[in-house]
């Protein structure tokens, strides 16, 4: 049976609205997924849904109805809300009328399938949520076995980050809040080479052998990869710039190097 909430002052609604802030996402161990495509991805994943809200208008769409049925079958509480209530919980400028609150999933290094062809992305102190989400999406598309976010990165579970992943958040392990030392120890234990993107004393990205197990670290938008990680890197790589731009967006750089890795691995089997 579907519940109905029509008051913006309802305590459940207040709690969900508070998830726009990181401290409450951390306190409740919950985050919000909004929009039919993202909610579909969440519903089809192994992540646990807690409660889903929808408006009467949104429920007229068959995709929404089907998604609500999947969520209900998983034990998710389904709640219809009035438009003014949905306005309070939404975090988007053009809401689609469906929002699902999900339980966070905390991955560890043991969740990475670090085979002899492992391809891992590391983001070091990347601050822009959109960049993090786009890199997660790119890593998913490139078939990476996981993404690692060091301490200091923007919150993986913010609304902007989640939207930028386009559902890839639910497809591969993303490890958060680890130190440079923990990352280095894991890679050394698994015999995974660490490559750092840098401009000085670097090799051209397409001249570097990317066929074996490798982790590629991309740094802060302004400062680049931290000195601590650069010192532990087995090799430094760079993407040449031919115009007047000083750098590439971190998500673009990730796409270029990850797909070079895929090209090399494909050619190795021809």
Secondary structure, 3 states (H helix, E strand, C coil): CCEEECCCCCHHHHHHHHCCCHHHHHHHCEEEEECHHHHHHHHCCCCCEEEEEECCCHHHCHHHHHHHHHHHHCCCEEEEECHHHHHHHCCCCCCCCEEEEEECCCCCHHHCCCCCCCEEEEECCCCCHHHHHHHHHHHHHCCCCEEEEECCCCCCCCHHHHHHHCCHHHCCCEEEEECHHHHHHHHHHCCCEEEEECCCCCEEHHHCCCCCCEEEEECECCCECCHHHHHHCCEEEECCCCCCCCCCCHHHHHHHHHHHHHHHHHHCCC
